[in-house]
Amino acid sequence: MTGPHRVAAILTVLATTVACACAPGSGPQDADSDDGGRPVVLTTFTVLADIAANVAGEHLQVESITKPGAEIHGYEPTPGDIKKAARADLILDNGLNLEAWFAQFVDDIDVPHVVLSDGIEPISISADAYAGLPNPHAWMSPLNVQVYADNAAAAFADLDPAHAADYQANAARYRAELQQVQDDLVEQLRAVPTSQRALVTCEGAFSYLARDTGLTEKYIWPVNAEQQATPQQIASTIDFVAENTVPAVFCESTVSDAPMQRVVEATGARYGGTLYVDSLSAADGPVPTYLELIRHDADTIAAALTASRTP
């Protein structure tokens, strides 16, 4: 059993459990955590949890449904996820059709819900079965995440008015750090010839970053799914890289880079490195925070595109 049918079954089994979790006298203070009575904010994946935690500071307990390293697309919620959602004081998700798996049960839980991408102009996916749908990866632009931070600060002020000024101050500090990442990347990319300012990746996860930094985006497939790249997708990417003399190409950490290695072999472009998108790493990994994730990606992209192309 998968997808909507599995979620429906879980909802049926847990109807009584959820009702009890939402009853007076339970809630986050009684949850099995060391929150110390702080309101609990639940996010759908680790990237959002870290963004929210930077704005929340010490006043809120922020949690993620998914674990570090998880593939967010097509995630199937567990009974434990539903219990956790029922005990939260606020739920934050990305929106833009990313968490269709989550929307199926969040409507049945009496918990405030805020979409962090509200206010961001979506970019439509232009290829394959997803054509016309909004690209959900808005968090991959540090400019967009400044909007996420402001939305989180407003939501936290509604939840906990006594600390509203702290949330606004935390968001302002975080915005400044994000703007620095943006400015540094734009400055580094000035060294790349205009015709070669292209970001070629396995998944189409970088549309917003490309738009905000003046890069042309090309990807093998639009959204991660349980399918292999088609010969047509690989051939199209090879043609693009060859025609534009793109110096380097990239792939994301949660998928195999084998299709992109075929592009490298066919064109002589350099494999520029692994980029991180959908999930943070564990605390001892390469990208344990969102700022480290986006800095890693920005530095990797800039270093590879500004280096000499393989003859």
Contacts in CASP RR format, 6 or more apart in sequence:
PFRMAT RR
TARGET T0000
AUTHOR 0000-0000-0000
METHOD contacts of the structure
MODEL  1
MTGPHRVAAILTVLATTVACACAPGSGPQDADSDDGGRPVVLTTFTVLAD
IAANVAGEHLQVESITKPGAEIHGYEPTPGDIKKAARADLILDNGLNLEA
WFAQFVDDIDVPHVVLSDGIEPISISADAYAGLPNPHAWMSPLNVQVYAD
NAAAAFADLDPAHAADYQANAARYRAELQQVQDDLVEQLRAVPTSQRALV
TCEGAFSYLARDTGLTEKYIWPVNAEQQATPQQIASTIDFVAENTVPAVF
CESTVSDAPMQRVVEATGARYGGTLYVDSLSAADGPVPTYLELIRHDADT
IAAALTASRTP
1 9 0 8 1.000
2 76 0 8 1.000
3 74 0 8 1.000
3 76 0 8 1.000
3 101 0 8 1.000
4 104 0 8 1.000
6 76 0 8 1.000
7 76 0 8 1.000
7 77 0 8 1.000
7 101 0 8 1.000
7 104 0 8 1.000
7 105 0 8 1.000
8 104 0 8 1.000
10 77 0 8 1.000
10 78 0 8 1.000
10 79 0 8 1.000
10 82 0 8 1.000
10 105 0 8 1.000
11 82 0 8 1.000
11 104 0 8 1.000
11 105 0 8 1.000
11 108 0 8 1.000
13 79 0 8 1.000
14 79 0 8 1.000
14 82 0 8 1.000
14 83 0 8 1.000
17 79 0 8 1.000
17 82 0 8 1.000
17 83 0 8 1.000
17 86 0 8 1.000
18 82 0 8 1.000
18 83 0 8 1.000
18 86 0 8 1.000
18 108 0 8 1.000
18 109 0 8 1.000
20 26 0 8 1.000
21 27 0 8 1.000
21 83 0 8 1.000
21 86 0 8 1.000
21 87 0 8 1.000
22 86 0 8 1.000
22 109 0 8 1.000
22 110 0 8 1.000
22 111 0 8 1.000
26 87 0 8 1.000
27 87 0 8 1.000
27 89 0 8 1.000
28 35 0 8 1.000
28 37 0 8 1.000
28 38 0 8 1.000
28 39 0 8 1.000
28 40 0 8 1.000
28 61 0 8 1.000
28 87 0 8 1.000
28 88 0 8 1.000
28 89 0 8 1.000
29 35 0 8 1.000
29 36 0 8 1.000
29 37 0 8 1.000
30 87 0 8 1.000
31 40 0 8 1.000
31 84 0 8 1.000
31 87 0 8 1.000
33 40 0 8 1.000
33 61 0 8 1.000
33 63 0 8 1.000
35 61 0 8 1.000
36 61 0 8 1.000
38 59 0 8 1.000
38 60 0 8 1.000
38 61 0 8 1.000
39 59 0 8 1.000
39 60 0 8 1.000
39 61 0 8 1.000
39 89 0 8 1.000
39 90 0 8 1.000
39 159 0 8 1.000
39 160 0 8 1.000
40 60 0 8 1.000
40 61 0 8 1.000
40 63 0 8 1.000
40 87 0 8 1.000
40 88 0 8 1.000
40 89 0 8 1.000
40 90 0 8 1.000
41 52 0 8 1.000
41 56 0 8 1.000
41 60 0 8 1.000
41 61 0 8 1.000
41 62 0 8 1.000
41 63 0 8 1.000
41 88 0 8 1.000
41 89 0 8 1.000
41 90 0 8 1.000
41 91 0 8 1.000
41 92 0 8 1.000
41 156 0 8 1.000
41 159 0 8 1.000
42 63 0 8 1.000
42 64 0 8 1.000
42 65 0 8 1.000
42 84 0 8 1.000
42 85 0 8 1.000
42 88 0 8 1.000
42 90 0 8 1.000
42 91 0 8 1.000
42 92 0 8 1.000
43 49 0 8 1.000
43 52 0 8 1.000
43 62 0 8 1.000
43 63 0 8 1.000
43 64 0 8 1.000
43 65 0 8 1.000
43 91 0 8 1.000
43 92 0 8 1.000
43 93 0 8 1.000
44 64 0 8 1.000
44 65 0 8 1.000
44 66 0 8 1.000
44 72 0 8 1.000
44 92 0 8 1.000
44 93 0 8 1.000
44 94 0 8 1.000
44 98 0 8 1.000
44 99 0 8 1.000
44 102 0 8 1.000
45 64 0 8 1.000
45 65 0 8 1.000
45 66 0 8 1.000
45 70 0 8 1.000
45 72 0 8 1.000
45 75 0 8 1.000
45 94 0 8 1.000
45 278 0 8 1.000
45 279 0 8 1.000
46 64 0 8 1.000
46 66 0 8 1.000
46 67 0 8 1.000
46 68 0 8 1.000
46 69 0 8 1.000
46 70 0 8 1.000
46 279 0 8 1.000
46 280 0 8 1.000
47 139 0 8 1.000
47 278 0 8 1.000
47 279 0 8 1.000
47 280 0 8 1.000
47 290 0 8 1.000
47 293 0 8 1.000
48 64 0 8 1.000
48 92 0 8 1.000
48 93 0 8 1.000
48 94 0 8 1.000
48 116 0 8 1.000
48 139 0 8 1.000
48 148 0 8 1.000
49 62 0 8 1.000
49 63 0 8 1.000
49 64 0 8 1.000
50 280 0 8 1.000
50 289 0 8 1.000
50 290 0 8 1.000
51 116 0 8 1.000
51 139 0 8 1.000
51 145 0 8 1.000
51 148 0 8 1.000
51 149 0 8 1.000
51 152 0 8 1.000
51 174 0 8 1.000
51 290 0 8 1.000
52 60 0 8 1.000
52 62 0 8 1.000
52 92 0 8 1.000
52 116 0 8 1.000
52 152 0 8 1.000
53 62 0 8 1.000
54 149 0 8 1.000
54 170 0 8 1.000
54 174 0 8 1.000
54 290 0 8 1.000
55 149 0 8 1.000
55 152 0 8 1.000
55 153 0 8 1.000
55 156 0 8 1.000
55 167 0 8 1.000
55 170 0 8 1.000
55 171 0 8 1.000
55 174 0 8 1.000
56 62 0 8 1.000
56 152 0 8 1.000
56 156 0 8 1.000
56 167 0 8 1.000
56 170 0 8 1.000
57 166 0 8 1.000
57 170 0 8 1.000
59 156 0 8 1.000
59 160 0 8 1.000
59 163 0 8 1.000
59 166 0 8 1.000
59 167 0 8 1.000
60 156 0 8 1.000
60 159 0 8 1.000
60 160 0 8 1.000
63 84 0 8 1.000
63 88 0 8 1.000
65 75 0 8 1.000
65 77 0 8 1.000
65 81 0 8 1.000
65 84 0 8 1.000
65 85 0 8 1.000
65 102 0 8 1.000
66 72 0 8 1.000
66 75 0 8 1.000
66 279 0 8 1.000
68 279 0 8 1.000
68 280 0 8 1.000
68 281 0 8 1.000
68 282 0 8 1.000
68 288 0 8 1.000
69 253 0 8 1.000
69 254 0 8 1.000
69 278 0 8 1.000
69 279 0 8 1.000
69 280 0 8 1.000
69 281 0 8 1.000
69 282 0 8 1.000
70 278 0 8 1.000
70 279 0 8 1.000
71 224 0 8 1.000
71 254 0 8 1.000
71 278 0 8 1.000
71 279 0 8 1.000
72 98 0 8 1.000
72 99 0 8 1.000
72 278 0 8 1.000
72 279 0 8 1.000
73 98 0 8 1.000
73 223 0 8 1.000
73 224 0 8 1.000
73 225 0 8 1.000
73 278 0 8 1.000
74 100 0 8 1.000
74 101 0 8 1.000
75 99 0 8 1.000
75 101 0 8 1.000
76 101 0 8 1.000
77 101 0 8 1.000
77 102 0 8 1.000
77 105 0 8 1.000
82 105 0 8 1.000
82 109 0 8 1.000
85 91 0 8 1.000
85 105 0 8 1.000
85 106 0 8 1.000
85 109 0 8 1.000
85 111 0 8 1.000
86 109 0 8 1.000
86 111 0 8 1.000
88 111 0 8 1.000
89 111 0 8 1.000
89 112 0 8 1.000
89 159 0 8 1.000
90 111 0 8 1.000
90 112 0 8 1.000
90 113 0 8 1.000
90 114 0 8 1.000
90 155 0 8 1.000
90 156 0 8 1.000
90 159 0 8 1.000
91 106 0 8 1.000
91 109 0 8 1.000
91 111 0 8 1.000
91 112 0 8 1.000
91 113 0 8 1.000
91 114 0 8 1.000
92 113 0 8 1.000
92 114 0 8 1.000
92 115 0 8 1.000
92 116 0 8 1.000
92 152 0 8 1.000
92 155 0 8 1.000
93 99 0 8 1.000
93 102 0 8 1.000
93 103 0 8 1.000
93 106 0 8 1.000
93 113 0 8 1.000
93 114 0 8 1.000
93 115 0 8 1.000
93 116 0 8 1.000
94 115 0 8 1.000
94 116 0 8 1.000
94 117 0 8 1.000
94 136 0 8 1.000
94 138 0 8 1.000
94 139 0 8 1.000
95 115 0 8 1.000
95 116 0 8 1.000
95 117 0 8 1.000
95 136 0 8 1.000
96 117 0 8 1.000
96 122 0 8 1.000
96 134 0 8 1.000
96 135 0 8 1.000
96 136 0 8 1.000
96 138 0 8 1.000
97 133 0 8 1.000
97 134 0 8 1.000
97 136 0 8 1.000
98 136 0 8 1.000
106 113 0 8 1.000
112 155 0 8 1.000
112 158 0 8 1.000
112 159 0 8 1.000
114 151 0 8 1.000
114 152 0 8 1.000
114 155 0 8 1.000
115 151 0 8 1.000
116 147 0 8 1.000
116 148 0 8 1.000
116 151 0 8 1.000
116 152 0 8 1.000
117 138 0 8 1.000
117 139 0 8 1.000
117 144 0 8 1.000
117 147 0 8 1.000
117 148 0 8 1.000
117 151 0 8 1.000
118 147 0 8 1.000
118 151 0 8 1.000
119 147 0 8 1.000
119 151 0 8 1.000
120 138 0 8 1.000
120 144 0 8 1.000
120 147 0 8 1.000
120 208 0 8 1.000
122 134 0 8 1.000
122 135 0 8 1.000
122 138 0 8 1.000
123 134 0 8 1.000
123 135 0 8 1.000
123 207 0 8 1.000
123 208 0 8 1.000
123 211 0 8 1.000
124 131 0 8 1.000
124 132 0 8 1.000
124 133 0 8 1.000
124 134 0 8 1.000
124 135 0 8 1.000
125 131 0 8 1.000
125 132 0 8 1.000
125 133 0 8 1.000
125 134 0 8 1.000
125 135 0 8 1.000
125 204 0 8 1.000
125 222 0 8 1.000
125 223 0 8 1.000
126 132 0 8 1.000
126 222 0 8 1.000
127 222 0 8 1.000
128 221 0 8 1.000
128 222 0 8 1.000
130 222 0 8 1.000
130 223 0 8 1.000
135 204 0 8 1.000
135 205 0 8 1.000
135 207 0 8 1.000
135 208 0 8 1.000
135 222 0 8 1.000
136 223 0 8 1.000
137 204 0 8 1.000
137 205 0 8 1.000
137 206 0 8 1.000
137 207 0 8 1.000
137 208 0 8 1.000
137 277 0 8 1.000
138 144 0 8 1.000
138 148 0 8 1.000
138 208 0 8 1.000
139 145 0 8 1.000
139 148 0 8 1.000
139 290 0 8 1.000
140 205 0 8 1.000
140 206 0 8 1.000
140 207 0 8 1.000
140 208 0 8 1.000
140 209 0 8 1.000
140 277 0 8 1.000
140 294 0 8 1.000
140 297 0 8 1.000
141 182 0 8 1.000
141 208 0 8 1.000
141 209 0 8 1.000
141 211 0 8 1.000
141 212 0 8 1.000
142 178 0 8 1.000
142 179 0 8 1.000
142 181 0 8 1.000
142 182 0 8 1.000
142 212 0 8 1.000
142 294 0 8 1.000
142 298 0 8 1.000
143 178 0 8 1.000
143 179 0 8 1.000
143 182 0 8 1.000
143 208 0 8 1.000
143 212 0 8 1.000
144 208 0 8 1.000
144 212 0 8 1.000
145 178 0 8 1.000
145 290 0 8 1.000
145 294 0 8 1.000
146 174 0 8 1.000
146 175 0 8 1.000
146 178 0 8 1.000
146 179 0 8 1.000
149 171 0 8 1.000
149 174 0 8 1.000
149 175 0 8 1.000
149 178 0 8 1.000
150 171 0 8 1.000
150 175 0 8 1.000
152 167 0 8 1.000
152 171 0 8 1.000
153 167 0 8 1.000
153 168 0 8 1.000
153 170 0 8 1.000
153 171 0 8 1.000
156 163 0 8 1.000
156 164 0 8 1.000
156 167 0 8 1.000
157 163 0 8 1.000
157 164 0 8 1.000
157 167 0 8 1.000
157 168 0 8 1.000
160 167 0 8 1.000
177 291 0 8 1.000
178 291 0 8 1.000
178 294 0 8 1.000
181 291 0 8 1.000
181 294 0 8 1.000
181 295 0 8 1.000
181 298 0 8 1.000
182 212 0 8 1.000
182 213 0 8 1.000
184 298 0 8 1.000
185 213 0 8 1.000
185 298 0 8 1.000
185 301 0 8 1.000
185 302 0 8 1.000
186 213 0 8 1.000
186 214 0 8 1.000
188 298 0 8 1.000
188 302 0 8 1.000
188 306 0 8 1.000
189 197 0 8 1.000
189 213 0 8 1.000
189 214 0 8 1.000
189 215 0 8 1.000
189 302 0 8 1.000
189 305 0 8 1.000
189 306 0 8 1.000
191 306 0 8 1.000
192 247 0 8 1.000
192 305 0 8 1.000
192 306 0 8 1.000
195 244 0 8 1.000
195 245 0 8 1.000
196 244 0 8 1.000
196 245 0 8 1.000
196 246 0 8 1.000
196 247 0 8 1.000
196 305 0 8 1.000
196 309 0 8 1.000
197 214 0 8 1.000
197 215 0 8 1.000
197 216 0 8 1.000
197 305 0 8 1.000
198 215 0 8 1.000
198 216 0 8 1.000
198 217 0 8 1.000
198 218 0 8 1.000
198 240 0 8 1.000
198 241 0 8 1.000
198 244 0 8 1.000
198 246 0 8 1.000
199 206 0 8 1.000
199 209 0 8 1.000
199 210 0 8 1.000
199 215 0 8 1.000
199 216 0 8 1.000
199 217 0 8 1.000
199 218 0 8 1.000
199 250 0 8 1.000
199 301 0 8 1.000
200 218 0 8 1.000
200 219 0 8 1.000
200 237 0 8 1.000
200 240 0 8 1.000
200 241 0 8 1.000
200 246 0 8 1.000
200 248 0 8 1.000
200 249 0 8 1.000
200 250 0 8 1.000
200 260 0 8 1.000
200 263 0 8 1.000
200 269 0 8 1.000
201 217 0 8 1.000
201 218 0 8 1.000
201 219 0 8 1.000
201 220 0 8 1.000
201 249 0 8 1.000
201 250 0 8 1.000
201 251 0 8 1.000
201 252 0 8 1.000
201 260 0 8 1.000
201 275 0 8 1.000
202 219 0 8 1.000
202 220 0 8 1.000
202 221 0 8 1.000
202 229 0 8 1.000
202 250 0 8 1.000
202 251 0 8 1.000
202 252 0 8 1.000
202 255 0 8 1.000
202 257 0 8 1.000
202 259 0 8 1.000
202 260 0 8 1.000
203 219 0 8 1.000
203 220 0 8 1.000
203 221 0 8 1.000
203 222 0 8 1.000
203 223 0 8 1.000
203 224 0 8 1.000
203 252 0 8 1.000
203 255 0 8 1.000
203 277 0 8 1.000
204 217 0 8 1.000
204 219 0 8 1.000
204 221 0 8 1.000
204 222 0 8 1.000
204 223 0 8 1.000
205 219 0 8 1.000
205 252 0 8 1.000
205 275 0 8 1.000
205 277 0 8 1.000
205 278 0 8 1.000
206 215 0 8 1.000
206 217 0 8 1.000
206 219 0 8 1.000
206 275 0 8 1.000
206 277 0 8 1.000
207 217 0 8 1.000
209 215 0 8 1.000
209 297 0 8 1.000
210 216 0 8 1.000
210 217 0 8 1.000
211 217 0 8 1.000
216 244 0 8 1.000
218 237 0 8 1.000
218 240 0 8 1.000
218 241 0 8 1.000
218 246 0 8 1.000
219 237 0 8 1.000
220 229 0 8 1.000
220 233 0 8 1.000
220 234 0 8 1.000
220 237 0 8 1.000
220 259 0 8 1.000
220 260 0 8 1.000
220 263 0 8 1.000
221 227 0 8 1.000
221 229 0 8 1.000
221 233 0 8 1.000
224 252 0 8 1.000
224 254 0 8 1.000
224 255 0 8 1.000
224 278 0 8 1.000
228 259 0 8 1.000
229 259 0 8 1.000
233 259 0 8 1.000
234 259 0 8 1.000
234 262 0 8 1.000
234 263 0 8 1.000
237 249 0 8 1.000
237 260 0 8 1.000
237 263 0 8 1.000
238 262 0 8 1.000
238 263 0 8 1.000
238 266 0 8 1.000
238 267 0 8 1.000
240 246 0 8 1.000
241 249 0 8 1.000
241 263 0 8 1.000
241 267 0 8 1.000
241 269 0 8 1.000
242 266 0 8 1.000
242 267 0 8 1.000
245 309 0 8 1.000
246 267 0 8 1.000
246 269 0 8 1.000
247 269 0 8 1.000
247 270 0 8 1.000
247 304 0 8 1.000
247 305 0 8 1.000
247 307 0 8 1.000
247 308 0 8 1.000
247 309 0 8 1.000
248 269 0 8 1.000
248 270 0 8 1.000
248 271 0 8 1.000
248 272 0 8 1.000
248 273 0 8 1.000
248 304 0 8 1.000
248 305 0 8 1.000
248 307 0 8 1.000
248 309 0 8 1.000
249 260 0 8 1.000
249 263 0 8 1.000
249 264 0 8 1.000
249 269 0 8 1.000
249 270 0 8 1.000
249 271 0 8 1.000
249 272 0 8 1.000
250 260 0 8 1.000
250 271 0 8 1.000
250 272 0 8 1.000
250 273 0 8 1.000
250 274 0 8 1.000
250 275 0 8 1.000
250 300 0 8 1.000
250 301 0 8 1.000
250 304 0 8 1.000
251 257 0 8 1.000
251 259 0 8 1.000
251 260 0 8 1.000
251 271 0 8 1.000
251 273 0 8 1.000
251 274 0 8 1.000
251 275 0 8 1.000
252 274 0 8 1.000
252 275 0 8 1.000
252 276 0 8 1.000
252 277 0 8 1.000
252 278 0 8 1.000
253 274 0 8 1.000
253 275 0 8 1.000
253 276 0 8 1.000
253 277 0 8 1.000
253 279 0 8 1.000
254 277 0 8 1.000
254 278 0 8 1.000
254 279 0 8 1.000
257 271 0 8 1.000
257 274 0 8 1.000
260 271 0 8 1.000
261 271 0 8 1.000
263 269 0 8 1.000
264 270 0 8 1.000
264 271 0 8 1.000
268 309 0 8 1.000
268 310 0 8 1.000
269 309 0 8 1.000
269 310 0 8 1.000
270 304 0 8 1.000
270 307 0 8 1.000
270 309 0 8 1.000
270 310 0 8 1.000
272 300 0 8 1.000
272 303 0 8 1.000
272 304 0 8 1.000
273 300 0 8 1.000
273 304 0 8 1.000
274 300 0 8 1.000
275 296 0 8 1.000
275 297 0 8 1.000
275 300 0 8 1.000
275 301 0 8 1.000
276 286 0 8 1.000
276 287 0 8 1.000
276 293 0 8 1.000
276 296 0 8 1.000
276 297 0 8 1.000
277 297 0 8 1.000
280 287 0 8 1.000
280 288 0 8 1.000
280 289 0 8 1.000
280 290 0 8 1.000
280 293 0 8 1.000
281 287 0 8 1.000
281 288 0 8 1.000
282 288 0 8 1.000
286 292 0 8 1.000
286 296 0 8 1.000
287 293 0 8 1.000
287 296 0 8 1.000
END
